[in-house]
Amino acid sequence: MTLDPDREVVPLIGSKEGIAHIATAFVDPGDVVLVPDPGYPVYSIGTLLANGETHLMPLRQERGFLPDLGAIPVDVARRARILWINYPNNPTAAVAPLSFFQEALEFARRYDVLVCHDNAYSDVAYDGYRAPSFLEVPGAMDYGVEFHSLSKTYNMTGWRSGMMVGNRVAVEALGRVKTNVDSGIFDAVQIASIAALDGDDTWIQERNARFQARRDAVMTTLGRMGIKAPSPKASLYVWAPVPGGMKSVDFCLKVLDDAAVWVTPGVGFGANGEGYFRISLTVPDQRLTEALERLERVRV
């Protein structure tokens, strides 16, 4: 796919900024935004700042952590302006088949909803997996946009450089909001971003192999602890069930007290994250090894 850089791309000061501002462009008081739960908190916060209403879509393991779009009440769907999806997913690390994106497009057509796909983790993938883009679906440009940043792909977290691409009306609308609230990406970061985008990407495979080795180490440790977690095909996280029926915060505090290791309670990403905890693969190898050794000593 080739995008028109003038009409189908808007640069962002990190994708988080655009995710927060897209509701300002599309949501009026009383409008509904469909938000995954658990999910990235900014989807709901951006809606709140625009005086919109959030309708939470539960992500459950038995559905592969995909929302059930058919379960959304018709009266809610008719009031919806934005549908948020995010695959590879944070925090669950789930991936979505292209057929789910086709389903999301059909939903958007039926209810005239803008699909916003947060695609930040598309280039962090394992075991030969390739994450599809929502915009690969024929007709998706009519109803959808995709957010990405250089944070995960190029290890530029904190540099604040990203983009939203896709539907021309949405790109123009977010661009108008941004014209009035910021003055663009810092010039030095733009130059660094150009160097990253124009450079040789073959090193990413080696980087992903290192993340994959960390994933495997985490899965081995969890298995020895009797914790059965799905092995992620992509993203920077492992999403695991809390053992013994404990609350996620209680379990994470126990791990902190017993092993001086912090893992993230799932409830921090929404009510449907209760019963899970998240482990990040971003720490250096030696530190992760030490953390896993300590974690394995926790009695669960």
C-alpha positions, 0 to 999 in steps of 0.5 A: 500500500502507498499512502499520500504523505500530504493527505493520508499521514499526520505526524505525531509527538509520539502515538500517545499524543494522537491517541489522546487527541483523536477523540477531540476531533470526532467525539461530542458530549454524549457520543460513545467510544468503544474501548477494549478492557483491559486496554491502554488507559489513554483510550478512555482518558481521551474520551473523558477529556472530550466529554464522551462516554466509554463503552467497555468491550471485555477481552477474554481468554476464551475468545483469544482476547478479541472483543465480541463486536456482536455483543455490543448493544445496538443502541450503543453501537448507533451512538458510537463514533470510534472503535478502538482495537490494538493488535498485537495487544497491550497488555494481553500480548494477543494477536488478531487474524485478518478475519477479525479486522474484516469483522471490525470493518463490517461493523464500522460500515454498519454503524458509521464508526471510525476504526482506530487501530493502535498498531504500536507493536507490529514490528516486535514479533516472534517465531516468524509471525507477521502481524497484519495491518487493519489497512490491509483489508480492502476498503479499510481506508474508508473507515479506519486509521492506524497509529504507530510510533518509532518507540517499539520498532526502533527502540526510541521510547521517550523520543516522541515520534509517531504517526497516524495514517489512513482515512483522509477525513480523519487525518485532516481532522486530527491535523486541525486539532494538532495545529491548535495544540502543538507545534510539531516534533522537535527538529532533532528528533525528526532528523533522527526519525528520518535516519531510522526510517531510511536505515537498514532494518535487518537489525530488527530481526536480531533484536526480536530474537533477543526479545524472543529468548527473554519470552522463552525464559519467562515462559519456562519460569512460569511453567516451573511455577505451575502458571499456565500463560499463553506464549505470545507471538508478538509484543513486549509482554507476557500476560499470565493468570494470577495463581491460587485465585488471588487478586492481581494487586495482592499477588503483585504485592506478595511478589514484591514483598517476597522477591523484591520483583515488581510485576504489573497487576492486570486490574490496572488496565481495566476491570477485566484485567483482574486475575492476570499480571503482566511481565515486561520483556524490556529489561536487560538479559542479566536483570531479567535472569535475576528477576526470574530466579527470585520470582521462582522462589515465591510460594504460589 
